[in-house]
Amino acid sequence: MEKTIGVLGAGTMGLGIAQVAAQCGHQVILADLNTNQLDKAKATLGVTLSKLVDKGKIDASAKLAIENRIQYASEIAAFVDCDFVIEAIIEDLEIKKSVFQALEKTVSSHCILASNTSSLSIASIGSALMNSERIIGIHFFNPAPIMPLVEIVPAIQTSTEALNSSIELIRSWHKTVVVCKDTPGFIVNRVARPFYGEALRIYEEGIADFATIDWAMVQLGGFKMGPFTLMDYIGNDVNYSVTESVFNAFYFDPRFKPSFTQKRYKEAGFYGRKTGRGFYDYSLDSTAPTPVMDEKLGGEILDRILSMLINEAIDAVFLQIASVKDVDLAMIKGVNYPKGLLAWADEIGLEEVLLRLEDLQLIYGEDRYRPNPLLRKMVRENQTFY
């Protein structure tokens, strides 16, 4: 018998998770205190599924079946018979704690309680529960029906049973699962910080403009989007806030230091595509800037950003945040990197990566560029990741 899935929060992410569960045959209860949001979610789902019908991905009967599997509710009490509840509400720790306390009073003792948080401590959320063994982080990427990656994050309180049940469930939804330690940013949002941060530093130093940095990363590095195009797509408000959150959570480690350039763009309301202007101008009469297509300059930009990304990926392994395989899988499936960073490091040569980082640290004299101890150890012992 299929598990009954509860989803709390009918915004874009909550609706996406509900859609995934319903498409995989589950009865789903999608709850939100805002009834207008529920109406909007129901209408949005109808449009989304109609597009899938038009594309031949599903037929009309499947569309109707998926819609019928989702019940809409405005009270947490509707989750009483759920086997699994996934929370997808505002990123506010105190609100989440209050909500999880209410959930625990409603659901059965065997129901697993999961948070879709991308930045908050699962252990802290779980501390609000009487039985914190049932808490777990299940972090989907937006849009949930399309993005293949899900980060599963056990807290120190989480039982082995809850972890294994969560992995089994999410894999049954045809998702790529990676398991990671309960640390700020998990895998993807932690390892990806230099993609943005180092690009901003390169711009601030006057080495290259936005368009040239983006050109280097896309044309020479094979990334789907350059960092400035991607920050505009995500939204400078959102991207800056995540960077600031990770920086604070890591006790102000200089590796994660936010950029004043991005802060000013956020303060000016230049969020990116959604406001019509970010690092680029998206108005109809605007002309895209022309990059400086200098392969030597572009190669130096790519080498610098990529070395920082690799160092961060190595740090995730060094601190046992996740396995080598899961770190690489997360970056390929979660943010569409052209290669796993650790496999890429092997390809470049770990000694070369170490030399690049040591050179940056020598020039700048900043702890930001310190090579990871695991990288030093592997070079000394002539090891590779694969």
C-alpha positions as CSV (number, residue, x, y, z in Angstrom):
1,M,0.0,0.0,0.0
2,E,1.3,3.4,-1.0
3,K,2.2,5.8,1.8
4,T,0.0,8.9,2.3
5,I,2.2,12.0,1.9
6,G,1.5,15.3,3.6
7,V,3.1,18.5,2.2
8,L,2.9,21.7,4.3
9,G,3.2,24.9,2.3
10,A,1.5,25.3,-1.1
11,G,4.1,27.7,-2.7
12,T,6.1,26.7,-5.7
13,M,8.3,24.2,-3.9
14,G,5.5,22.6,-1.8
15,L,3.3,22.2,-4.9
16,G,6.2,20.7,-6.9
17,I,6.8,18.1,-4.2
18,A,3.1,17.3,-4.0
19,Q,3.0,16.9,-7.8
20,V,6.0,14.5,-7.7
21,A,4.4,12.3,-5.0
22,A,1.0,12.2,-6.7
23,Q,2.6,11.3,-10.1
24,C,4.3,8.4,-8.3
25,G,0.9,7.1,-7.1
26,H,0.6,8.5,-3.6
27,Q,-2.4,10.0,-2.0
28,V,-1.2,13.5,-1.1
29,I,-2.6,16.2,1.3
30,L,-1.3,19.6,0.4
31,A,-2.0,22.1,3.3
32,D,-1.6,25.8,3.7
33,L,-3.2,28.2,6.1
34,N,-3.7,30.6,3.2
35,T,-6.7,29.4,1.3
36,N,-6.0,31.8,-1.6
37,Q,-2.6,30.1,-2.0
38,L,-4.3,26.7,-2.1
39,D,-6.6,27.9,-4.9
40,K,-3.6,29.3,-6.8
41,A,-1.7,26.0,-6.3
42,K,-4.7,24.0,-7.6
43,A,-5.0,26.2,-10.7
44,T,-1.2,26.1,-11.3
45,L,-1.1,22.3,-11.1
46,G,-3.9,22.1,-13.7
47,V,-1.9,24.3,-16.1
48,T,1.3,22.3,-15.5
49,L,-0.3,19.0,-16.1
50,S,-2.1,20.2,-19.2
51,K,1.3,21.2,-20.6
52,L,2.5,17.6,-19.9
53,V,-0.5,16.3,-21.8
54,D,0.2,18.6,-24.7
55,K,3.8,17.4,-24.8
56,G,2.7,13.8,-24.8
57,K,4.3,13.1,-21.4
58,I,1.0,12.0,-19.8
59,D,-2.5,11.4,-21.2
60,A,-5.7,13.0,-20.1
61,S,-6.7,10.1,-17.8
62,A,-3.3,10.3,-16.0
63,K,-3.8,14.0,-15.5
64,L,-7.1,13.5,-13.9
65,A,-5.7,10.7,-11.7
66,I,-2.9,12.9,-10.5
67,E,-5.3,15.8,-9.7
68,N,-7.6,13.4,-7.8
69,R,-4.8,12.1,-5.7
70,I,-4.2,15.6,-4.2
71,Q,-6.4,16.9,-1.4
72,Y,-6.2,20.5,-0.4
73,A,-6.5,21.5,3.3
74,S,-6.1,24.6,5.4
75,E,-5.4,22.9,8.7
76,I,-2.5,20.8,10.0
77,A,-5.1,18.4,11.4
78,A,-5.6,17.1,7.9
79,F,-2.3,15.2,8.2
80,V,-3.6,12.9,10.9
81,D,-3.3,9.7,8.7
82,C,-0.1,10.6,6.9
83,D,2.9,8.4,6.9
84,F,5.3,11.1,5.9
85,V,5.0,14.9,6.1
86,I,7.4,17.3,4.2
87,E,7.4,20.9,5.3
88,A,8.1,23.6,2.7
89,I,7.4,26.9,4.3
90,I,9.3,30.1,5.1
91,E,13.0,29.8,6.1
92,D,12.4,30.9,9.7
93,L,13.7,28.6,12.4
94,E,11.3,29.7,15.2
95,I,8.3,29.3,12.8
96,K,9.5,25.9,11.7
97,K,9.9,24.7,15.3
98,S,6.4,25.9,16.2
99,V,5.0,24.1,13.1
100,F,6.8,20.9,13.8
101,Q,5.5,20.9,17.4
102,A,2.0,21.2,16.0
103,L,2.6,18.4,13.5
104,E,3.9,16.0,16.2
105,K,0.7,16.5,18.1
106,T,-1.4,15.6,15.0
107,V,0.4,12.7,13.3
108,S,0.9,9.1,14.4
109,S,4.0,7.9,16.2
110,H,5.3,6.2,13.0
111,C,5.0,9.3,10.8
112,I,8.3,10.7,9.6
113,L,8.6,14.5,9.7
114,A,10.8,16.2,7.1
115,S,11.9,19.7,6.3
116,N,12.8,21.0,2.9
117,T,15.0,23.7,4.3
118,S,18.0,24.7,2.3
119,S,19.9,26.4,5.0
120,L,18.7,25.7,8.5
121,S,19.9,23.2,11.0
122,I,17.9,20.0,11.0
123,A,19.1,19.2,14.5
124,S,17.7,22.6,15.7
125,I,14.3,22.0,14.0
126,G,14.2,18.5,15.5
127,S,14.9,19.8,19.0
128,A,11.3,21.1,19.1
129,L,10.0,17.5,18.9
130,M,9.3,15.2,21.8
131,N,10.5,12.3,19.6
132,S,13.3,13.9,17.5
133,E,14.4,10.6,16.0
134,R,11.7,11.1,13.3
135,I,13.2,14.4,12.0
136,I,15.1,14.5,8.7
137,G,16.0,17.0,6.1
138,I,14.8,16.3,2.5
139,H,16.0,19.1,0.3
140,F,14.5,19.3,-3.2
141,F,15.8,21.7,-5.9
142,N,13.5,24.0,-7.8
143,P,11.5,23.1,-9.8
144,A,11.0,19.8,-7.9
145,P,9.2,17.9,-10.7
146,I,12.2,18.5,-13.0
147,M,15.3,18.7,-11.0
148,P,16.6,15.2,-10.3
149,L,18.6,15.8,-7.1
150,V,17.4,15.5,-3.6
151,E,19.8,16.0,-0.6
152,I,18.8,13.8,2.4
153,V,20.1,15.2,5.6
154,P,19.9,13.2,8.8
155,A,20.3,15.2,12.0
156,I,22.3,13.8,14.9
157,Q,19.0,12.7,16.4
158,T,17.6,11.0,13.3
159,S,17.1,7.2,13.6
160,T,18.6,4.8,11.1
161,E,15.0,3.7,10.3
162,A,13.9,7.2,9.5
163,L,17.0,7.7,7.3
164,N,16.6,4.4,5.4
165,S,12.8,5.0,4.9
166,S,13.4,8.5,3.5
167,I,16.1,7.2,1.1
168,E,13.8,4.4,-0.1
169,L,10.8,6.8,-0.5
170,I,12.7,9.5,-2.5
171,R,14.4,6.9,-4.7
172,S,11.0,5.4,-5.5
173,W,10.1,8.9,-6.8
174,H,12.9,8.5,-9.4
175,K,15.1,11.0,-7.8
176,T,18.9,11.0,-7.5
177,V,19.6,10.8,-3.7
178,V,22.7,12.1,-2.0
179,V,23.1,11.8,1.8
180,C,25.0,14.6,3.6
181,K,25.8,15.8,7.1
182,D,23.7,18.4,8.8
183,T,26.0,21.4,8.1
184,P,25.3,24.9,6.6
185,G,24.5,24.7,2.9
186,F,24.5,20.9,2.9
187,I,26.5,19.9,-0.3
188,V,25.3,22.1,-3.2
189,N,24.8,25.5,-1.6
190,R,28.1,25.1,0.3
191,V,30.3,23.8,-2.6
192,A,28.9,26.2,-5.1
193,R,29.7,29.4,-3.2
194,P,33.0,30.1,-5.0
195,F,31.3,30.0,-8.4
196,Y,29.7,33.3,-7.4
197,G,32.1,34.6,-4.8
198,E,35.3,34.3,-6.8
199,A,33.7,35.6,-10.0
200,L,32.6,38.7,-8.0
201,R,36.2,39.1,-6.7
202,I,37.6,38.9,-10.2
203,Y,35.2,41.6,-11.3
204,E,35.9,43.8,-8.3
205,E,39.7,43.6,-9.0
206,G,39.1,44.9,-12.5
207,I,40.4,41.8,-14.1
208,A,37.3,41.3,-16.3
209,D,33.7,42.5,-16.7
210,F,30.6,40.4,-16.1
211,A,30.2,39.3,-19.7
212,T,33.8,38.2,-20.1
213,I,33.8,36.2,-16.9
214,D,30.5,34.5,-18.0
215,W,32.0,33.8,-21.4
216,A,35.1,32.1,-19.9
217,M,33.0,29.8,-17.7
218,V,30.5,28.8,-20.4
219,Q,32.7,28.6,-23.5
220,L,36.0,27.4,-21.9
221,G,34.6,25.7,-18.8
222,G,31.4,24.1,-20.3
223,F,29.1,25.4,-17.6
224,K,25.5,25.9,-18.6
225,M,25.4,29.5,-17.4
226,G,28.1,31.9,-16.3
227,P,28.0,33.1,-12.6
228,F,26.5,36.5,-13.3
229,T,23.8,35.2,-15.6
230,L,23.0,32.6,-13.0
231,M,22.9,35.1,-10.1
232,D,20.5,37.2,-12.2
233,Y,18.4,34.1,-12.8
234,I,18.3,33.0,-9.2
235,G,17.9,36.6,-8.0
236,N,20.6,38.7,-6.3
237,D,18.3,39.1,-3.3
238,V,18.1,35.3,-2.9
239,N,21.7,34.5,-3.8
240,Y,23.2,37.2,-1.6
241,S,21.1,36.1,1.3
242,V,22.2,32.5,1.0
243,T,25.9,33.6,0.8
244,E,25.4,35.8,3.9
245,S,23.7,32.9,5.7
246,V,26.5,30.4,4.9
247,F,29.1,33.0,5.9
248,N,27.5,33.6,9.3
249,A,26.9,29.9,9.9
250,F,30.6,29.1,9.3
251,Y,31.7,31.7,11.9
252,F,32.8,34.2,9.3
253,D,35.2,31.9,7.4
254,P,36.7,34.2,4.7
255,R,36.1,31.5,2.1
256,F,32.4,32.4,2.2
257,K,32.7,36.2,2.6
258,P,29.9,38.0,0.7
259,S,30.6,40.6,-1.9
260,F,29.9,44.3,-1.5
261,T,29.1,44.5,-5.3
262,Q,26.3,42.0,-5.0
263,K,25.1,43.7,-1.7
264,R,24.8,47.0,-3.5
265,Y,22.9,45.4,-6.5
266,K,20.5,43.9,-4.0
267,E,20.1,47.2,-2.1
268,A,19.4,48.9,-5.4
269,G,16.7,46.4,-6.2
270,F,18.7,45.1,-9.2
271,Y,17.7,41.5,-8.5
272,G,18.0,40.2,-12.0
273,R,15.5,38.8,-14.5
274,K,12.5,39.2,-12.2
275,T,13.1,43.0,-11.8
276,G,14.3,43.6,-15.4
277,R,17.8,44.5,-14.3
278,G,20.6,42.8,-12.4
279,F,24.2,42.5,-13.5
280,Y,22.7,42.6,-17.0
281,D,19.8,44.8,-18.4
282,Y,16.8,42.7,-19.4
283,S,14.7,45.6,-20.9
284,L,13.5,45.1,-24.4
285,D,15.6,47.8,-26.0
286,S,18.8,46.7,-24.2
287,T,21.9,45.3,-26.0
288,A,23.8,42.4,-24.5
289,P,27.4,43.4,-23.6
290,T,30.2,41.9,-25.7
291,P,32.8,39.8,-23.8
292,V,36.5,40.1,-24.4
293,M,37.1,36.7,-26.1
294,D,40.7,36.4,-25.0
295,E,41.5,32.7,-24.4
296,K,44.5,33.4,-22.1
297,L,42.5,35.8,-19.9
298,G,39.5,33.4,-20.0
299,G,41.7,30.5,-19.1
300,E,43.0,32.3,-16.1
301,I,39.5,33.2,-14.9
302,L,38.3,29.6,-15.3
303,D,41.4,28.2,-13.5
304,R,40.9,30.5,-10.6
305,I,37.2,29.9,-10.1
306,L,37.5,26.1,-10.7
307,S,40.4,25.7,-8.3
308,M,38.3,27.4,-5.6
309,L,35.3,25.1,-6.4
310,I,37.5,22.0,-6.3
311,N,39.0,23.1,-2.9
312,E,35.5,23.5,-1.5
313,A,34.4,20.1,-2.8
314,I,37.5,18.5,-1.2
315,D,36.7,20.2,2.0
316,A,33.2,18.6,2.0
317,V,35.0,15.2,1.7
318,F,37.7,16.1,4.3
319,L,35.0,17.0,6.9
320,Q,32.9,14.0,6.0
321,I,29.9,16.1,4.8
322,A,29.4,13.5,2.0
323,S,31.2,10.9,0.1
324,V,33.4,11.6,-3.0
325,K,30.7,10.1,-5.2
326,D,27.8,12.0,-3.6
327,V,29.7,15.4,-3.8
328,D,30.3,14.9,-7.5
329,L,26.7,13.6,-8.1
330,A,25.2,16.5,-6.2
331,M,27.0,19.2,-8.3
332,I,26.2,17.5,-11.6
333,K,22.5,16.8,-10.8
334,G,21.8,19.7,-8.5
335,V,23.4,22.6,-10.4
336,N,24.2,21.1,-13.9
337,Y,28.0,21.3,-13.6
338,P,29.7,19.8,-16.7
339,K,31.7,17.3,-14.5
340,G,32.0,16.2,-11.0
341,L,34.5,18.6,-9.3
342,L,36.6,15.8,-7.8
343,A,36.7,13.9,-11.1
344,W,37.7,17.2,-12.7
345,A,40.5,17.6,-10.1
346,D,41.9,14.2,-11.0
347,E,41.8,15.2,-14.7
348,I,43.6,18.5,-14.1
349,G,46.0,16.8,-11.6
350,L,45.8,17.4,-7.9
351,E,49.3,18.8,-7.8
352,E,48.4,21.5,-10.4
353,V,45.3,22.4,-8.3
354,L,47.4,22.7,-5.2
355,L,50.0,24.9,-7.0
356,R,47.2,27.2,-8.3
357,L,45.8,27.6,-4.7
358,E,49.2,28.2,-3.2
359,D,49.9,30.8,-5.8
360,L,46.6,32.6,-5.0
361,Q,47.3,32.4,-1.3
362,L,50.9,33.8,-1.8
363,I,49.6,36.7,-3.9
364,Y,46.7,37.7,-1.7
365,G,47.9,36.6,1.7
366,E,44.3,35.6,2.6
367,D,43.1,32.5,4.4
368,R,40.3,32.5,1.8
369,Y,42.8,30.7,-0.6
370,R,44.2,28.1,1.9
371,P,44.5,24.7,0.2
372,N,42.6,22.0,2.0
373,P,44.7,19.6,4.2
374,L,43.3,16.6,2.3
375,L,44.5,18.0,-1.0
376,R,48.0,18.5,0.4
377,K,48.0,15.0,1.9
378,M,46.8,13.4,-1.4
379,V,49.4,15.2,-3.4
380,R,52.1,14.2,-1.0
381,E,51.0,10.5,-1.2
382,N,50.4,10.7,-5.0
383,Q,46.7,9.7,-4.6
384,T,43.6,10.5,-6.7
385,F,39.9,10.5,-6.0
386,Y,39.0,7.9,-8.5
